[in-house]
Amino acid sequence: MSTIVPVLLSGGSGTRLWPLSREMHPKQFLPLVGEDTMLQATWLRAAPLAGDRGPIVVANETHRFVVAEQLQQVGARPAAIVLEPVGRNTAPAIAAAALEALRDAPEAVLLVLPSDHVVQQPAAFHAAVHAALPAAEAGKLVTFGVVPRGPETGYGYIKSATGADGAPSPVDAFVEKPDLARAQAYVASGEHYWNSGMFLFRADAYLKALEKLAPEMLSAVRAAWEGARQDVDFTRLDADAFAASPSDSIDYAVMEKTDDAVVMPLDAGWSDVGSWASLREVSPQDAHGNAHHGDVVAIDCRNTYAHGERLIAMIGLEDTVVVETPDAILVGRSDRIQRVKDVVAELKARDLPQAAWHRKVYRPWGAYDSIDNGPRFQVKRITVKPGATLSLQMHHHRAEHWIVVSGTAEVTRGDDVLLLAENQSTYIPLGVTHRLRNPGKVPLELIEVQSGSYLGEDDIVRLEDTYGRA
């Protein structure tokens, strides 16, 4: 009997949902629909199909601790967290997951899922996977084609050779994103489905197809996997070997070229949540089509989306998106909101941190929020998890004052070790080695005031580090 192994692809940057989604904390780690993050929701949706097996996650190494923590929060125990040293698109990522799956399960059937999609009807999704399983077990490469809800121009399409409904059928063609007229014709034909980017196939069948259609890619990924090293809970692919792999999607590298591709119709409330407009569509709406998250006051508004941490007041707006974060505000018309990618490109051109970073930055030990800054000073609110420890470090250009707000801090300062409680403080002179640890059972909150000639994060010399960054 086949073993279904969920493969969660978590390497995306999600810039189309800026400013909430950013390169260093993209949309798969955000609770955009419901209380769970999109990564967590993806696993919870797949878990009933996996039996007692955990997922294989393929992630950007920068996100490794976020991935591990978020899955732990929902009780997942990953079979592996495979870290990509560089992005090489989906085909190499899935190849690495296939090699990992075959290590323990020669009969493994991979259920490949992007970790940033929404499926509103899990039962229908499970039924589609079970209906497609016999074809996958027989060596077919199954792609899930979403039954279109309308003539969408933002998705690629898959044309079925037979138009069979409710069962896998051979793929006739993959079609790029169409204009409106062609999208309308595709929907009317009943033979076309939205390309979901989700797949089901035997791990060995995928590797066999890759060996035939993209042998250089498979050779490079195999070398990277064989040269991988374990780092705590993570599998680090060999950087040089993986970088040598061609970069290509599974569609271009395999699915469009193989004779074994079949499409399984899926009608389960799927969305890739690829824009603010699509996020409004899958969010609860009021009688006027408004979808609002947070503290929002809307007067005479229609078809708007608003998301903010502070109060947002809207008057007389239609087809408008308003998104507020502590360091950025986005306002745009719904029919042009896709151009947010141009905003991110402009931010990168100006070398502004808002392109990649939030004001609040998550670290394996906790987080810090840069609440104020100016010439020669910066103020941060730092949260350290119970039992967590920051690196032993020093700075060449800044001194620091630490004031404990709540919890207990163990401070290493040069040769001294101090224990600070609420309302107590200490001073770290420039050039002195120091370390912060939370020895308690509750989060440690403190205020850090930095002063000096240069306050960048690259003025950190790590001498020892629990998380392998020294």
C-alpha positions in Angstrom: 0.0 0.0 0.0 1.4 3.4 -1.0 2.5 5.9 1.6 1.4 9.5 0.9 4.2 11.9 1.9 3.1 15.6 1.9 5.8 17.9 0.5 5.3 21.5 1.6 7.1 24.0 -0.7 7.9 27.0 1.4 10.5 28.9 -0.5 8.5 31.8 -1.9 8.9 35.5 -1.1 5.3 36.6 -1.6 5.9 40.2 -2.7 2.5 40.6 -4.2 1.0 40.9 -0.7 3.5 43.6 0.4 3.6 45.3 2.9 2.3 42.4 5.1 4.4 39.8 3.1 8.1 40.6 2.8 11.1 38.7 1.6 12.3 37.8 5.2 8.8 36.9 6.4 6.6 36.1 3.4 2.9 35.2 3.2 3.2 31.5 4.1 4.1 32.5 7.6 1.1 34.9 8.0 -2.4 34.2 9.3 -4.1 35.7 6.3 -7.2 33.6 6.4 -8.2 32.3 9.8 -6.0 31.9 12.9 -3.4 29.6 11.5 -0.6 30.7 9.3 -0.8 29.5 5.7 2.0 27.1 6.3 0.2 25.7 9.3 -3.1 25.5 7.4 -1.4 23.6 4.5 -0.1 20.9 6.9 -3.4 20.6 8.8 -5.2 20.1 5.5 -2.7 17.4 4.4 -2.2 15.7 7.7 -5.3 13.4 7.5 -3.9 12.0 4.3 -0.5 11.3 5.7 -1.3 8.8 8.5 1.4 9.0 11.2 4.0 10.5 8.9 5.2 14.1 9.1 5.7 16.3 6.1 8.9 16.9 4.1 9.3 20.7 4.0 11.6 22.4 1.4 12.4 25.9 2.6 14.8 28.8 2.2 17.5 28.4 4.9 16.8 32.0 6.0 13.3 30.9 7.1 14.4 27.6 8.8 13.6 28.5 12.4 10.2 30.1 11.5 9.2 26.9 9.6 10.2 24.7 12.5 8.5 26.7 15.1 5.2 27.2 13.2 4.9 23.5 12.5 5.7 22.7 16.1 2.9 25.0 17.2 0.3 22.8 15.4 1.8 19.5 16.5 3.6 18.6 13.3 6.8 16.6 13.4 8.4 17.0 10.0 10.1 14.0 8.5 12.7 16.5 7.2 13.2 20.2 6.7 15.3 20.4 3.6 17.1 23.8 3.2 17.8 25.3 -0.2 21.1 27.3 -0.1 19.8 29.2 -3.2 16.5 29.3 -5.0 16.3 27.0 -8.0 12.5 27.0 -8.6 10.1 24.0 -8.0 11.6 21.2 -10.1 14.9 20.9 -8.2 13.1 21.5 -4.8 10.7 18.6 -5.5 13.6 16.4 -6.7 15.4 16.9 -3.3 12.1 16.0 -1.5 11.7 12.9 -3.6 15.3 11.7 -2.8 14.6 12.4 0.9 11.3 10.5 0.8 12.8 7.4 -0.9 15.3 7.1 2.0 12.6 5.7 4.3 9.7 4.8 2.0 10.5 3.2 -1.4 6.8 3.2 -2.2 6.3 6.9 -1.3 3.7 8.9 -3.2 4.5 12.6 -3.0 1.6 15.1 -2.4 3.3 18.3 -3.5 1.7 21.5 -2.0 2.7 25.1 -2.1 2.5 26.3 1.5 0.8 29.6 0.6 -2.5 28.5 -1.0 -6.1 28.5 0.4 -8.4 25.5 0.1 -11.7 26.3 1.7 -13.2 22.8 1.4 -10.7 20.2 2.9 -13.1 17.3 2.5 -13.4 17.9 -1.3 -9.6 18.2 -1.5 -9.2 14.9 0.3 -11.7 13.2 -2.0 -9.8 14.5 -5.1 -6.5 13.2 -3.7 -8.0 9.7 -3.1 -9.5 9.7 -6.6 -6.2 10.5 -8.1 -4.2 8.1 -6.1 -4.6 5.0 -8.3 -3.3 7.0 -11.3 -0.3 8.1 -9.3 0.4 4.6 -8.0 0.4 3.4 -11.7 3.2 5.8 -12.5 1.3 8.8 -13.8 2.2 12.3 -12.8 -1.0 13.9 -11.5 -1.5 17.7 -11.5 -4.6 19.1 -9.9 -6.7 21.4 -12.2 -9.1 23.7 -10.4 -12.6 23.8 -11.9 -12.7 27.5 -12.9 -15.2 29.8 -11.1 -14.9 32.3 -13.9 -12.7 33.6 -16.7 -9.6 34.4 -14.6 -6.7 36.0 -16.4 -4.3 35.7 -13.5 -3.9 31.9 -13.7 -2.3 29.5 -16.2 -4.7 26.8 -17.5 -4.5 23.0 -18.2 -6.4 21.6 -21.1 -7.7 18.1 -20.6 -7.5 15.7 -23.6 -10.9 14.1 -22.8 -12.7 16.7 -20.7 -13.6 13.9 -18.3 -15.2 15.3 -15.1 -14.4 13.9 -11.7 -11.5 11.5 -12.7 -7.9 11.9 -13.9 -7.6 12.4 -17.7 -4.5 12.9 -19.9 -3.2 16.4 -20.2 -3.6 17.9 -23.7 -1.7 21.2 -23.1 -0.5 23.6 -20.5 -1.6 27.2 -21.4 0.0 30.4 -20.2 -2.1 33.2 -18.6 -4.7 34.2 -21.2 -6.4 37.5 -22.1 -10.0 37.9 -21.1 -11.5 36.6 -24.4 -9.5 33.4 -24.4 -10.2 32.9 -20.7 -13.9 33.1 -21.4 -13.5 30.6 -24.2 -11.6 28.2 -21.9 -14.3 28.3 -19.2 -17.0 27.8 -21.8 -15.2 24.7 -23.3 -15.4 22.7 -20.0 -12.0 21.2 -20.9 -9.8 23.8 -19.2 -8.8 24.0 -15.5 -6.8 26.5 -13.5 -3.3 25.4 -12.9 -3.0 24.9 -9.1 0.6 24.0 -8.8 -0.3 20.9 -6.7 0.8 17.4 -7.7 0.6 13.8 -6.8 3.0 11.2 -8.0 5.4 8.4 -6.9 8.8 9.8 -5.9 10.6 7.3 -8.1 8.3 8.1 -11.1 9.2 11.8 -10.8 12.9 11.1 -10.6 12.7 8.8 -13.6 11.0 11.6 -15.6 13.5 14.1 -14.5 16.4 11.8 -15.5 14.9 11.5 -19.0 13.9 15.2 -19.4 16.3 17.2 -17.3 19.3 14.9 -16.5 21.7 17.8 -15.6 19.2 19.0 -13.0 18.8 15.6 -11.4 22.5 15.0 -11.3 23.1 18.3 -9.5 20.3 17.8 -7.0 21.4 14.3 -6.3 24.9 15.5 -5.6 23.5 18.2 -3.4 21.4 15.7 -1.5 24.2 13.1 -1.1 26.5 15.9 0.1 24.0 17.3 2.6 24.7 17.6 6.2 22.4 17.5 9.2 22.2 20.7 11.3 20.1 20.0 14.4 16.6 19.4 12.8 17.6 20.6 9.3 19.0 19.0 6.2 21.4 21.4 4.5 21.9 20.6 0.8 25.4 21.1 -0.5 25.5 24.7 -1.6 27.9 24.4 -4.6 26.2 21.3 -6.0 22.7 22.7 -5.7 23.7 26.1 -7.2 24.9 24.1 -10.2 21.4 22.9 -10.9 19.4 24.6 -13.7 16.6 26.7 -12.3 13.2 25.7 -13.7 9.6 25.0 -12.6 8.2 21.5 -12.5 5.8 22.5 -15.3 8.5 23.6 -17.7 11.0 20.9 -16.8 8.7 17.9 -16.6 4.9 18.3 -16.9 4.8 20.0 -20.3 7.2 17.4 -21.8 6.2 14.0 -20.3 3.6 11.6 -21.8 2.6 10.6 -18.3 0.9 13.9 -17.2 -2.8 13.6 -16.1 -5.0 16.3 -14.7 -7.4 15.6 -11.7 -10.3 18.1 -11.5 -10.5 19.9 -8.1 -13.5 21.9 -6.9 -12.6 22.7 -3.3 -12.6 26.5 -3.0 -8.9 26.9 -4.0 -7.1 30.2 -4.4 -3.4 30.9 -4.6 -4.1 34.2 -2.8 -1.8 35.9 -5.3 -3.1 39.4 -4.8 -4.9 41.6 -2.3 -8.0 41.4 -4.6 -7.9 37.6 -4.4 -7.5 37.7 -0.7 -10.7 39.8 -0.4 -12.5 37.1 -2.4 -11.6 34.3 0.1 -12.2 36.5 3.2 -15.5 37.0 5.0 -17.4 40.0 3.6 -20.2 42.2 4.8 -23.3 43.0 2.8 -21.4 45.6 0.7 -18.6 43.3 -0.3 -16.1 44.8 2.2 -13.5 42.4 3.8 -11.9 44.1 6.8 -9.3 42.8 9.3 -8.5 44.7 12.5 -10.0 47.9 13.8 -11.7 49.4 10.7 -14.4 52.0 10.5 -15.9 52.1 7.0 -18.6 54.6 6.0 -20.3 54.3 2.6 -17.7 51.8 1.2 -18.2 49.1 -1.3 -15.9 46.1 -2.3 -13.0 47.3 -0.2 -10.3 45.3 1.6 -8.6 46.8 4.7 -6.0 45.2 7.0 -4.2 47.1 9.8 -2.8 47.1 13.3 -4.0 50.6 14.1 -7.4 52.2 13.5 -8.3 52.6 9.8 -11.1 55.0 8.9 -12.5 54.8 5.3 -15.1 57.1 3.8 -16.8 56.7 0.4 -14.3 54.2 -1.1 -15.0 51.6 -3.7 -12.8 48.8 -5.1 -10.0 49.9 -2.9 -7.3 48.2 -0.9 -5.8 49.7 2.3 -3.1 47.8 4.2 -1.3 49.3 7.2 1.8 48.0 9.0 3.9 49.8 11.6 6.3 51.0 8.9 4.3 51.2 5.7 0.9 52.0 4.2 -0.4 50.7 0.9 -3.5 52.3 -0.8 -4.5 51.2 -4.3 -7.4 50.5 -6.6 -8.3 46.8 -6.7 -7.9 46.6 -10.5 -4.3 47.9 -10.3 -3.2 46.4 -7.0 -1.0 43.8 -8.8 1.4 46.7 -9.5 2.5 46.4 -5.8 5.4 44.3 -7.3 6.6 47.6 -8.9 6.5 49.2 -5.5 8.7 46.5 -4.1 11.1 46.9 -7.0 11.3 50.6 -6.4 12.1 50.0 -2.7 14.8 47.6 -3.6 16.2 50.1 -6.1 16.4 52.7 -3.3 17.9 50.1 -1.0 15.1 50.6 1.6 14.7 47.9 4.3 10.9 47.8 3.9 11.4 45.7 0.8 12.6 42.7 2.7 12.2 43.4 6.5 9.3 44.2 8.8 9.9 46.6 11.6 9.5 43.6 13.9 12.1 41.0 13.0 11.8 37.4 14.1 14.8 35.4 15.3 15.1 31.8 16.5 15.4 33.1 20.1 12.4 35.5 19.8 12.0 38.9 18.1 12.9 42.5 18.2 10.9 45.6 17.2 12.7 48.8 16.2 10.3 51.3 17.8 12.4 54.5 17.3 15.6 55.7 15.8 17.5 58.9 14.9 21.0 60.2 14.5 23.3 58.1 16.7 20.5 56.3 18.5 18.0 53.4 18.1 15.4 51.9 20.5 14.3 48.3 20.3 11.8 46.2 22.2 13.3 42.7 22.5 11.4 39.5 23.3 13.3 36.4 24.3 11.5 33.0 24.6 11.8 31.0 27.8 15.1 29.2 27.9 16.4 30.9 24.8 19.9 32.4 24.5 21.3 35.1 22.1 24.8 34.8 20.7 27.9 35.8 22.6 28.8 39.0 20.7 30.4 42.4 20.6 30.0 45.6 18.7 32.7 47.9 17.2 30.6 51.0 16.9 27.8 51.1 19.5 27.1 50.8 23.2 23.8 49.4 24.6 21.5 50.0 27.6 19.1 47.2 28.6 16.0 47.8 30.8 14.0 44.8 31.8 10.2 45.3 31.3 9.0 41.9 32.4 10.6 38.5 33.1 14.1 37.7 34.2 17.3 38.4 32.2 20.7 36.6 32.7 23.3 39.0 31.3 26.9 38.1 30.5 28.9 41.3 30.3 32.6 40.7 29.9 33.6 38.5 32.9 30.5 39.3 34.9 27.2 37.4 34.9 24.2 39.5 36.2 20.6 38.5 37.0 18.2 41.3 36.3 14.5 41.4 37.2 11.7 43.8 36.2 12.7 47.5 36.2 16.4 46.7 36.6 18.9 47.7 33.9 22.5 47.4 32.8 25.0 49.1 30.4 27.1 47.3 27.8 30.0 49.5 26.8 31.3 49.6 23.2 33.6 46.6 22.5 32.6 44.5 25.5 31.5 41.0 24.9 28.0 40.3 26.1 25.2 37.7 25.9 21.5 37.7 26.9 19.6 34.7 28.2 16.1 34.1 29.5 16.4 31.6 32.4 12.7 31.9 33.3 9.5 30.2 32.2 7.8 33.3 30.8 8.9 35.5 27.9 11.5 38.1 28.7 10.7 41.6 27.5 13.3 44.4 27.6 14.0 47.8 26.0 17.4 48.2 24.4 18.7 51.7 23.7 21.7 51.7 21.3 24.0 54.7 20.8 27.0 55.1 18.6 28.4 56.2 15.3 26.9 53.1 13.4 23.9 51.1 14.4 23.5 48.6 11.5 22.8 44.9 12.2 26.1 44.0 10.5 28.0 45.5 13.4 27.6 42.2 15.3 30.7 40.1 15.8 29.3 36.7 17.0 31.8 34.7 19.1 29.5 31.8 20.0 26.0 31.0 18.8 23.5 28.3 19.6 21.9 28.7 16.1 25.0 28.2 13.9 25.5 31.9 13.0 28.9 32.5 14.6 
